[in-house]
Amino acid sequence: KEISQASYTVKTGDLIAIRGKGRLEVGDVAITKKERYRVQLTRYV
């Protein structure tokens, strides 16, 4: 389903499509010491 909300939070295992980049699977989502998000993405070819 298409989501157009910028506030939607992605979860581990979600598949997202980015125009010009292709499909990506969300891997590990972690928060750093400075409270920033570190997201691991896997590209589908």
Biopython code that builds the backbone (N, CA, C, O; Angstrom):
import numpy as np
from Bio.PDB.StructureBuilder import StructureBuilder

atoms = [
    (1, "LYS", "N", (0.843, -1.182, 0.000)),
    (1, "LYS", "CA", (0.000, 0.000, 0.000)),
    (1, "LYS", "C", (0.883, 1.239, 0.000)),
    (1, "LYS", "O", (1.991, 1.220, 0.536)),
    (2, "GLU", "N", (0.403, 2.282, -0.586)),
    (2, "GLU", "CA", (1.174, 3.514, -0.707)),
    (2, "GLU", "C", (0.929, 4.402, 0.499)),
    (2, "GLU", "O", (-0.213, 4.651, 0.886)),
    (3, "ILE", "N", (2.025, 4.878, 1.090)),
    (3, "ILE", "CA", (1.942, 5.759, 2.252)),
    (3, "ILE", "C", (2.537, 7.103, 1.853)),
    (3, "ILE", "O", (3.661, 7.159, 1.353)),
    (4, "SER", "N", (1.801, 8.174, 2.069)),
    (4, "SER", "CA", (2.314, 9.497, 1.707)),
    (4, "SER", "C", (2.576, 10.367, 2.932)),
    (4, "SER", "O", (2.926, 11.539, 2.794)),
    (5, "GLN", "N", (2.412, 9.807, 4.123)),
    (5, "GLN", "CA", (2.648, 10.561, 5.352)),
    (5, "GLN", "C", (4.135, 10.563, 5.686)),
    (5, "GLN", "O", (4.767, 9.507, 5.719)),
    (6, "ALA", "N", (4.686, 11.727, 5.930)),
    (6, "ALA", "CA", (6.098, 11.830, 6.290)),
    (6, "ALA", "C", (6.349, 11.338, 7.714)),
    (6, "ALA", "O", (7.483, 11.003, 8.058)),
    (7, "SER", "N", (5.313, 11.289, 8.543)),
    (7, "SER", "CA", (5.484, 10.894, 9.937)),
    (7, "SER", "C", (5.360, 9.387, 10.145)),
    (7, "SER", "O", (5.443, 8.929, 11.284)),
    (8, "TYR", "N", (5.163, 8.603, 9.088)),
    (8, "TYR", "CA", (5.026, 7.153, 9.209)),
    (8, "TYR", "C", (6.358, 6.554, 9.651)),
    (8, "TYR", "O", (7.394, 6.849, 9.055)),
    (9, "THR", "N", (6.345, 5.725, 10.676)),
    (9, "THR", "CA", (7.578, 5.098, 11.151)),
    (9, "THR", "C", (7.715, 3.718, 10.527)),
    (9, "THR", "O", (6.791, 2.906, 10.577)),
    (10, "VAL", "N", (8.871, 3.463, 9.944)),
    (10, "VAL", "CA", (9.118, 2.162, 9.328)),
    (10, "VAL", "C", (9.590, 1.185, 10.393)),
    (10, "VAL", "O", (10.205, 1.576, 11.385)),
    (11, "LYS", "N", (9.293, -0.091, 10.173)),
    (11, "LYS", "CA", (9.670, -1.138, 11.109)),
    (11, "LYS", "C", (10.608, -2.120, 10.417)),
    (11, "LYS", "O", (10.697, -2.142, 9.190)),
    (12, "THR", "N", (11.293, -2.917, 11.194)),
    (12, "THR", "CA", (12.184, -3.928, 10.651)),
    (12, "THR", "C", (11.391, -4.891, 9.776)),
    (12, "THR", "O", (10.343, -5.396, 10.178)),
    (13, "GLY", "N", (11.907, -5.136, 8.577)),
    (13, "GLY", "CA", (11.243, -6.042, 7.654)),
    (13, "GLY", "C", (10.360, -5.357, 6.634)),
    (13, "GLY", "O", (9.889, -6.003, 5.698)),
    (14, "ASP", "N", (10.120, -4.056, 6.791)),
    (14, "ASP", "CA", (9.297, -3.325, 5.821)),
    (14, "ASP", "C", (10.032, -3.195, 4.497)),
    (14, "ASP", "O", (11.250, -3.019, 4.465)),
    (15, "LEU", "N", (9.286, -3.284, 3.411)),
    (15, "LEU", "CA", (9.830, -3.080, 2.070)),
    (15, "LEU", "C", (9.394, -1.704, 1.603)),
    (15, "LEU", "O", (8.200, -1.402, 1.590)),
    (16, "ILE", "N", (10.352, -0.863, 1.219)),
    (16, "ILE", "CA", (10.010, 0.465, 0.738)),
    (16, "ILE", "C", (10.603, 0.658, -0.645)),
    (16, "ILE", "O", (11.641, 0.082, -0.970)),
    (17, "ALA", "N", (9.943, 1.467, -1.454)),
    (17, "ALA", "CA", (10.415, 1.771, -2.807)),
    (17, "ALA", "C", (10.730, 3.257, -2.882)),
    (17, "ALA", "O", (9.906, 4.098, -2.524)),
    (18, "ILE", "N", (11.933, 3.569, -3.349)),
    (18, "ILE", "CA", (12.363, 4.955, -3.491)),
    (18, "ILE", "C", (12.636, 5.210, -4.960)),
    (18, "ILE", "O", (13.420, 4.500, -5.590)),
    (19, "ARG", "N", (11.986, 6.223, -5.498)),
    (19, "ARG", "CA", (12.130, 6.536, -6.916)),
    (19, "ARG", "C", (13.591, 6.855, -7.231)),
    (19, "ARG", "O", (14.203, 7.710, -6.591)),
    (20, "GLY", "N", (14.134, 6.163, -8.218)),
    (20, "GLY", "CA", (15.518, 6.361, -8.618)),
    (20, "GLY", "C", (16.503, 5.468, -7.891)),
    (20, "GLY", "O", (17.653, 5.351, -8.315)),
    (21, "LYS", "N", (16.077, 4.825, -6.790)),
    (21, "LYS", "CA", (16.958, 3.951, -6.006)),
    (21, "LYS", "C", (16.502, 2.499, -6.019)),
    (21, "LYS", "O", (17.317, 1.603, -5.803)),
    (22, "GLY", "N", (15.225, 2.245, -6.266)),
    (22, "GLY", "CA", (14.716, 0.881, -6.290)),
    (22, "GLY", "C", (14.050, 0.497, -4.984)),
    (22, "GLY", "O", (13.654, 1.353, -4.192)),
    (23, "ARG", "N", (13.932, -0.815, -4.773)),
    (23, "ARG", "CA", (13.298, -1.324, -3.560)),
    (23, "ARG", "C", (14.342, -1.581, -2.489)),
    (23, "ARG", "O", (15.446, -2.043, -2.777)),
    (24, "LEU", "N", (13.982, -1.276, -1.256)),
    (24, "LEU", "CA", (14.871, -1.467, -0.117)),
    (24, "LEU", "C", (14.110, -2.165, 0.997)),
    (24, "LEU", "O", (12.921, -1.923, 1.204)),
    (25, "GLU", "N", (14.814, -3.038, 1.713)),
    (25, "GLU", "CA", (14.230, -3.673, 2.894)),
    (25, "GLU", "C", (14.873, -3.051, 4.119)),
    (25, "GLU", "O", (16.095, -2.916, 4.188)),
    (26, "VAL", "N", (14.053, -2.676, 5.081)),
    (26, "VAL", "CA", (14.545, -2.069, 6.308)),
    (26, "VAL", "C", (15.079, -3.175, 7.205)),
    (26, "VAL", "O", (14.377, -4.138, 7.512)),
    (27, "GLY", "N", (16.331, -3.022, 7.619)),
    (27, "GLY", "CA", (16.957, -4.001, 8.508)),
    (27, "GLY", "C", (16.863, -3.536, 9.948)),
    (27, "GLY", "O", (15.771, -3.332, 10.477)),
    (28, "ASP", "N", (18.007, -3.372, 10.573)),
    (28, "ASP", "CA", (18.079, -2.974, 11.972)),
    (28, "ASP", "C", (17.867, -1.468, 12.110)),
    (28, "ASP", "O", (18.453, -0.686, 11.362)),
    (29, "VAL", "N", (17.034, -1.065, 13.060)),
    (29, "VAL", "CA", (16.829, 0.349, 13.376)),
    (29, "VAL", "C", (17.332, 0.558, 14.795)),
    (29, "VAL", "O", (16.812, -0.041, 15.737)),
    (30, "ALA", "N", (18.351, 1.414, 14.952)),
    (30, "ALA", "CA", (18.948, 1.644, 16.266)),
    (30, "ALA", "C", (19.025, 3.142, 16.536)),
    (30, "ALA", "O", (19.023, 3.948, 15.605)),
    (31, "ILE", "N", (19.092, 3.506, 17.798)),
    (31, "ILE", "CA", (19.242, 4.903, 18.196)),
    (31, "ILE", "C", (20.643, 5.077, 18.768)),
    (31, "ILE", "O", (21.075, 4.301, 19.620)),
    (32, "THR", "N", (21.354, 6.107, 18.292)),
    (32, "THR", "CA", (22.723, 6.355, 18.729)),
    (32, "THR", "C", (22.729, 7.110, 20.059)),
    (32, "THR", "O", (21.676, 7.462, 20.591)),
    (33, "LYS", "N", (23.933, 7.352, 20.585)),
    (33, "LYS", "CA", (24.069, 8.083, 21.844)),
    (33, "LYS", "C", (23.535, 9.506, 21.735)),
    (33, "LYS", "O", (23.033, 10.062, 22.712)),
    (34, "LYS", "N", (23.642, 10.091, 20.550)),
    (34, "LYS", "CA", (23.165, 11.460, 20.338)),
    (34, "LYS", "C", (21.705, 11.496, 19.888)),
    (34, "LYS", "O", (21.229, 12.498, 19.356)),
    (35, "GLU", "N", (21.005, 10.385, 20.112)),
    (35, "GLU", "CA", (19.581, 10.241, 19.818)),
    (35, "GLU", "C", (19.254, 10.446, 18.343)),
    (35, "GLU", "O", (18.235, 11.047, 18.003)),
    (36, "ARG", "N", (20.116, 9.947, 17.477)),
    (36, "ARG", "CA", (19.852, 9.917, 16.043)),
    (36, "ARG", "C", (19.529, 8.482, 15.660)),
    (36, "ARG", "O", (19.891, 7.546, 16.373)),
    (37, "TYR", "N", (18.851, 8.314, 14.541)),
    (37, "TYR", "CA", (18.478, 6.979, 14.087)),
    (37, "TYR", "C", (19.529, 6.430, 13.135)),
    (37, "TYR", "O", (19.979, 7.126, 12.225)),
    (38, "ARG", "N", (19.915, 5.184, 13.349)),
    (38, "ARG", "CA", (20.792, 4.468, 12.421)),
    (38, "ARG", "C", (19.960, 3.333, 11.838)),
    (38, "ARG", "O", (19.480, 2.461, 12.563)),
    (39, "VAL", "N", (19.797, 3.357, 10.521)),
    (39, "VAL", "CA", (18.933, 2.396, 9.841)),
    (39, "VAL", "C", (19.761, 1.605, 8.846)),
    (39, "VAL", "O", (20.473, 2.186, 8.027)),
    (40, "GLN", "N", (19.674, 0.288, 8.911)),
    (40, "GLN", "CA", (20.364, -0.577, 7.956)),
    (40, "GLN", "C", (19.369, -0.941, 6.858)),
    (40, "GLN", "O", (18.279, -1.442, 7.133)),
    (41, "LEU", "N", (19.764, -0.678, 5.597)),
    (41, "LEU", "CA", (18.903, -0.952, 4.453)),
    (41, "LEU", "C", (19.566, -1.970, 3.547)),
    (41, "LEU", "O", (20.783, -1.945, 3.369)),
    (42, "THR", "N", (18.774, -2.870, 2.971)),
    (42, "THR", "CA", (19.259, -3.860, 2.014)),
    (42, "THR", "C", (18.571, -3.603, 0.684)),
    (42, "THR", "O", (17.344, -3.527, 0.623)),
    (43, "ARG", "N", (19.352, -3.470, -0.384)),
    (43, "ARG", "CA", (18.793, -3.171, -1.703)),
    (43, "ARG", "C", (18.407, -4.451, -2.422)),
    (43, "ARG", "O", (19.174, -5.414, -2.448)),
    (44, "TYR", "N", (17.211, -4.459, -3.008)),
    (44, "TYR", "CA", (16.766, -5.558, -3.856)),
    (44, "TYR", "C", (17.138, -5.221, -5.287)),
    (44, "TYR", "O", (16.867, -4.117, -5.760)),
    (45, "VAL", "N", (17.758, -6.169, -5.980)),
    (45, "VAL", "CA", (18.181, -5.926, -7.362)),
    (45, "VAL", "C", (17.230, -6.616, -8.314)),
    (45, "VAL", "O", (17.407, -6.537, -9.529)),
]
sb = StructureBuilder()
sb.init_structure("model")
sb.init_model(0)
sb.init_chain("A")
sb.init_seg("    ")
for serial, (resi, resn, name, xyz) in enumerate(atoms, 1):
    if name == "N":
        sb.init_residue(resn, " ", resi, " ")
    sb.init_atom(name, np.array(xyz, "f"), 0.0, 1.0, " ", f" {name:<3s}", serial, name[0])
structure = sb.get_structure()
